[in-house]
Amino acid sequence: MENMSAEAEVRLHVSQCVRTLSASGDAEEVAHSLHTLVSYLDNESQEKISPAQRDEFNRTHYTSVLKFLVGNLKADKLQLLTSARCSDLWDGLFLRGPPDQALLVLMDYIASSSPSAGLDRVVGVLERYLQSGHLAALLWSRCQGSFSPDSPQLRETLLGRLVSLPDLTANHLHPHNRPLFLPVQYYPLLARELSIALERTCQALRGGQDCSLSFVAQLLGKACVQGHSGHMFKELAPRLSARTRSDMVWQRVCWRLMEDVPERWMESVVTGLVQAVEGPAALSRIMGNVVVKNKKAQFVVTHKLLLLQYKYKTSVVRTLLGYLAQDRERRPLLIQVLRSLCQTWANSSAVRHTPVEQQLYLSRALLVCLGLLSDSELQELRPELLQCMMGGMQCHLDSCLVRVRRVGMVVGECLSARLDTGGAKLKFQYEEDDETRELLSMMDPLPAEDAAVADRSDPSQSNERSDIKEQSSPEEDTSLTSPVDPVKPAEQGCDSELDSDDELTPYDMSEDQEMTKATPPRYLRDCMEAFISSEDREKVELSLRAAEGLVRKNSSAVREVSVELTKVLLHLEDRYNTAGFLAMRQAAMVALAVTDCIPVTEYLTTEFYALNYSLRQRLDILEVLTLAAQELSQPITEKTRPSQGTQPAANIVPIDPCDAPLHWRKVVEQRIQSKTRRFGKGASRPPASASPNRYAPVAGFFFFPLLQKYDRPQVTFDLLGSDHLVLGRLIHTLGLLMYLAVNAPVATQMGRALLDFVWAVRYHVDQVVRQGVLFAICAVFLSMPSQNLLSELSDHLLETRAWLADVAEGDPDADCRSLALQSLVLLEKSLKAELEPPAMALQS
C-alpha cells in the first residue's frame, strides 16, 4: 500500500507540474514547477521526498518529463526565466538525473530537429553534460552489480549513441558543430571517463561489492571497431599501464575487461592496444592470458598481426613476441609462431608472390622469435631451424631483387650464429644499410621497461651528459692526436724554434703522374693484341683505358676490326683486378656499337641467344645495346661529334672575286651593328641546329633480333624457365628501345611485336618480369602515335585495359601497381586525343 501511495503521489505531482508548464504564463509558477521536478533528483533538497518516491520518478516519469521539456521549447517558456534560473532549473533536470536517460533524450532531439534556438539550447546542455563528468557516472552506473537489467535493444541504442555521438552531431549541426563533439576531443574524453569508471570499479571490488564490466567492454570494442582505437588507447593505454604496474586489483580488472570484449570486436581492441602500449611487460599486465582463453585474440596475435599484415612498426613485433614469451602458459604459442614463420620464410611461393616489405616484416619477426628462445627450446627446434635456414636461404638467394637476396643472407647468418655458437659462422659479403642493421639488431635482448621509462622521464640528464661530452671532447681529441709528450715551457729553447718546419711550403704534386714502363697504344690492333696475348698487367690496363678514345677518333679504322674487337671485349676477363674494369670495357663496347652500328649490333643480338655464355655476359650485351641506343638517339653536339683533325682557330671567310662588291652604306651599317651594345633585347642566341636521329634508321637492328629465339631453351640458358633475371632485363631493354624509337617509321611495328611478346608473360611469378612487362607497355603507349595505337591494336586495347586495372588494384608489388596506373593514364590520354576531334565535329 505504501508503494501504491508513493506512485500515486508522484504521478499527481508530475502531472500538475507538466500542466502548469504547458499552460501557465507566470514566471513564478513555471519556476516553482521546475523546482518541484528538480527536487525529485536532488538528494539534498529540503522537500520531504522519500527514496521510494525518487526511485519511482527516475524509473517511470523522468524520461517523459525530459521529452516534454525539449518538445515544448518552441513555446518560449524559457524566456520567462532569468538566465541563472534557467541554467539551474531547466538544465538541472538533464544534469542531475539518471545520465543514460538524459543522454538518449538529448541525442534523439538533436537527431530529429532543425536549426533553431531550441536546438542551440539542447546542444549547450549536451556540452555541459559531457564536461561535467556525466559520462563517467553513466559508465559507473552500468558497472554496478545492483542496476536493474534492461533490454538488449536499450543497451544497443545507448552504445550506439555513445560511440556515434561525433557522427550524429556532425551530420545535424554542420557547419555549427562544437569542438568538443569532434572525434579528436570526444574519444579521448570518452577514454578518460572510462578509466574513471574502472577506478571506481576497483574501489568497489576492494570494498567487497560485485561489479560487471560487460557494458564498458562492449563500449570499448564498438569504439575500436569503428576506427577510433588510436584516440581511445592514446589516453587509455598509459593510464592502464601505470595503474597495473603495482596494483593486482587493477590487473584483474584489465584482464576481465579484455575477456568481456565481444569476439566480433576483439581484433580491433587487440590491434589498437598493441600499437599504443609501451613494451611487452605492459601488454602482459593489461591483456593477461586472454590469448589462451579467447580463440579470436589468439588468432589475431599469433597469426594475423605477424603473418598476414605487415604495416606495423618493429616495436609492435617486439611487443607481441615478448608478450608471448613472458608467461609459461603463453610460451607454447611463441613456439607455434616460430614454426609458422619458418614455414612461410622458407616457402618459395611466398617469396615470389609477397611484397618485399612483407618479407622484411616476416624476417624481423623470425629473428625476434629466435632471440627469445631458451637453450632447451633451441635444441628441440634445431632440425626445423636448420631446414628453414637451408630452404629459406635458397629461395631468397634465387630472387632477382637485391633486397630479397640481402635479407636471405642476413637471416641465414643470424640463424647460423644462433644454431652453431661454437663452430664456424656463416658469413656473406653484402653492403650494409639501414635494413640490414635493423635486422641484425633484432637478435638483441629487449630493453627493460624500467630503464625505458627512466630514459623517457629524465631527458634533462641525457642533455647534461651530452653537454659534458661536448665540453670535454676537445681535450680528449688533443690528447689522442698529439704525437709526443707535452714539453714544459722552461725546457723549450731556441733550438726548437730553429728546427720547426711550419714555414716550409709543401711542393705541389697534384699534377704528378705515376711513371710506368709501358706506353699507351696508338692503334686498335695493338689493343686487341694486348687483350688476347699480353701477360703484362700495365699494358692490358693502358690498352683498356685507351680503347674508347681510339674507337671514337678513328671511325674508318674501326670498321675493319669492330666485330672482332667487340668479341674480344665481350670475353675479356678481369685477370688483374683492374680498378674500373667493367666501366671501361662497357664504354669501349658502346663506342664500337655507336661507331660501326649495324655489324656490331647484329653480332651482339645474335650472341645473346648463343651457347656457352654466362648470364653476366648476356646482361652485358643488353646493357651495351641500351647505352648505344641512348647515345644514338641524342642529337649530335660539338662534344659528341667525331673529331676530323685540327680545326682552325678562327672562322676566316675568304673573299671571292666573283662576288659583287657591297655598297658602302651596308658596310657602314654592319660596322655600326657590330659596335653597338643593346641592353633591352637580351643576349641573342642562335637557333638550335637540326640534326638527324641516328637511332631511327637502325632501331630495327637493335630490336627485332632480340625477339627471335626467346622461346627456344638452350643447354645453359632458359629464358622462360629459371633465368628470370635475364628475362626481366630483356623486357626492360626492349621497352627502352621502343621508347627511344618515338616518331620513327618502324615504331608501330615494334610496338605491335613488343605487345605480342609481353602478353605471354604478363602473369609471370617474378615481380621483376612483371615490372618489365608494365614498363614495356608504358613505352608502347608513349612511342606509338595515337592513331596507329587505335587502328593497329584495337583488338587488344580492351583486354589490356582490363588487365591493367586488375594489376593496379591487386598486384602484391607496389612498383607494379604504380606502373599499371601510369599505363592506364597513358592509354586514356591516347584514346582521348584520338576520339575527341570526331566527337567535337559531330557536335558542331
Buried (B, 14 or more C-beta within 10 A) or exposed (E): EEEEEBBEBBBEBBEEBBEBBEEBEEBEBBBBBBBBBBBBBBEEBEEEBEEBBBBBBBBEBBBEBBBBBBBBBEEEBBEBBEEEBBBBBBBBBBBBBBBBBBBBBBBBBBEEBEEEEBBEBBBEBBBBBBEEEBBBBBBBBBBBEEEEEEEEEEBEBBBBBBBBBBEBBBEBBEEEBBEBBEBEBBBBBBBBBBBBBBBBBBEBBEEEEEBBBBBBBBBBBBBBBBEBBEBBBBBBBBBBBEBBBEBEBBBBBBBBBBBBBBEEBBBBBBBBBBBBBBBBBBBBBBBBBBBBEBEBBBBBBBBBBBBEBBEBEBEBBBBBBBBBBBBEEBBEBBBBBBBBBBBBBBBBEBBBBBBBBBBBBBBBBBBBBBBBBEEEBBEEBEEBBBEBBEBBBBBBBBBBBEBBBBBBBBBBBBBBBBBEEEEEEBEEEBEEEEBBEBBBEBBEEBEEBEEBBEEEEEEEEEEEEEEEEEEEEEEEEEEEEEEEEEEEEEEEEEEEEEEEEEEEEEEEEEEEEEEEEBEBBEEBBBBBBBBEEBEEEBBBBBBBBBBBEBBBBBBEBBEEBBBBBBBBBBEBEEEBEBEEBEEBBBBBBBBBBBBBBEBBBBBBBEBBBBEEBEEEBBBBBBBBBBBBBBBBBEEBEEEEEEEEEEEEEEEEEEEEEEEEEEEEEEEEEEEEEEEEEEEEEEEEEEEEEEEEBBBBBBBBBBBBBBBEBBEEBBEEBBBBEEBBBBBBBBBBBBBBBBBBBBEBEBBBBBBBBBBEBBBEBBEBEBBBBBBBBBBBBBBBBBBBBBEBBBEBBEEBBEEBBEBBBEBBEEBBBEBBBBBBBBBBEBBEEBBEBBEEEEEEEEEE
